[in-house]
Amino acid sequence: MLFPTTLVGSYPQPDWLIDRAKLAGRFPPRVRARELWRIPEPFLAEAQDDATRVAIRAQEEAGLDIVTDGEIRRESYSNRFATALEGVDIDNPGSALDRSGHPNPVPRIVGRIRRRHAVEVEDLKFLKRHTSRPVKITLPGPFTMSQQARNDYYGSAQEAAMDYAVAVNEEIRDLFAAGADVVQIDEPYMQARPDTAREYGLAALNRALEGITGKTAVHICFGYAAIIHERPSGYSFLPELADCRCQQISIETAQSKLDCAVLGKLPGKQIMVGCIDLLDPSVETPEQVAARIRSALRYMKPEDVILAPDCGMKYLPREVADGKLRSMVEAARMLRTEYA
């Protein structure tokens, strides 16, 4: 299929499940943030299952081709996995600067990073039980997790990143064994800290993907639009991903009005072209979305383009998210007719 459609990962969690005002009023949590949930602990897992069904159904009704679990069970894109690892103390957190330059409580590395057990495999199996469409699940990347932690154990952040990479690699293998069609690794801190990413971030990412034969994607962005409003006009770290072992790269173009000429520097990669502006509360028309994709098509082949929002949609009102997804799906239909 030309121009498949998908989420980057997250879909808005319902108000009855999570306190969305609290969620929007703070930086994305790196340690656990149980105070965000409205449902008492004995009933929380069941409520998250029900909300995940809603998210899956919403994606199907919008017409998405590749479905995620909406990351409904997560307080942030990264903390569900990062806080499940051995070697981190989340009860006595440290502090680290977020990509916005503000301090945020983070896991404190007190021992060797290891994966104790599969973290997201049951999430994936639940997703597969409730849709017949191809499925994607997302993981935080090793470089980003190393930047979202305080290192009180390793001799260097690079050593920590490489052990995070081993843990991610083990999780990816189990996710593909459980039936994932696509596994996406989120690495936004490569854009936020490009010099450090060049030093060892790409090596850690490739270690996470070592020996993986399934279809993998890497998401790199400028941050949640609800948190970081101003966008640079271009990526500080993107052409370097031409040397990444992944098959797909997810970027944002809509809010930043990115010059898509940079996509010509990523030969051989499929690109998830972020074509939905998550700062704009209005719903784009299909024509607006299609125009954003055409900007990318000046530099890449139609068969290498996937339509997606700029980033995760978790901060949007659900009705706005649904409208934007329907416009994206209709834009894909228009483009298939145009380029078939």
Protein Blocks (a to p, Z undefined) as FASTA:
>chain_A
ZZiaddfkbacddfklpcfklmmmpccdfbdcfklpmbdfklmmmmmmmmmmmmmmmmmm
nopabdcehlmmpcbfklmmmmmpghiafklccddddfkopacdddddfbdcddfbdfkl
mmmmmmmmmccbdcddddddfklmmmmcccfkbmbfklmmmmmmmmmmmmmmmmmmnopa
bdcdddfklmmmmmlmmmmmmmmmmmmmgoiabdcdddddebjfklmmbdcfbdfblklm
mmpcbfbdcddfklnopafklmmmmghiacdddfbdfkbmbdcdfklmmmmmmmmmmmcc
fklpccddfbdcklpcfklmmmmmmmmmmmmmmmmmmmZZ
